[in-house]
């Protein structure tokens, strides 16, 4: 092996867990630069086929904007693992939409990830932890199950976008978390881009959108909302704006 070959660090090396966070940060920056001119489909193709083959999953809420990314992924690989956090607090409409959309797009590996029965019994026996401590409820029902589900992957795909505002204003297409690379193919998309894609591909809407829900999560923490803020209606009346799986 040549000296240069011995020092070359591959994507697989960085994802092996043997390297420090700053190396994962450097990998994310390098991927963002390498794919700076790519559109969403090209970013997905590169991430799924070239950068992280067999080591990447999509995490989807099957919410108001989810159909676009699910459709794009189905264009690249219908067997890509799709993780749905089944918090047991979803609207019935979300669960039926999740089935309808997966069938329509031919997705073959949608995984319903749940908190363990033991954890629910011990930490939320009456099922109303969300009333008293929403952060603890999200940790129990979302963050911890997702952490376990992502163990086998080195990267995951998210549907976050810069126009969501707040900490997402500068969202890059590739970013590093303490444990994974996160791929955000729609980071630069606008609401108009989303709407145009939905119309062009005749994608079904989440049934609650027509009832005034701009963003859809668990029923106790989601309300109808008017105005331009697509994240409005989540954790109404609380400072909380994010469930904890992203940090922004
Ligand atoms: S969104 Fe609400 S109900 Fe769902 S996990 Fe978080 S606090 Fe619990």
Boltz pocket constraint, residues with backbone or C-beta under 6 A from the ligand:
constraints:
  - pocket:
      binder: B
      contacts: [[A, 87], [A, 89], [A, 130], [A, 133], [A, 134], [A, 135], [A, 137], [A, 138], [A, 139], [A, 141], [A, 142], [A, 217], [A, 218], [A, 219], [A, 220], [A, 221], [A, 243]]
      max_distance: 6.0
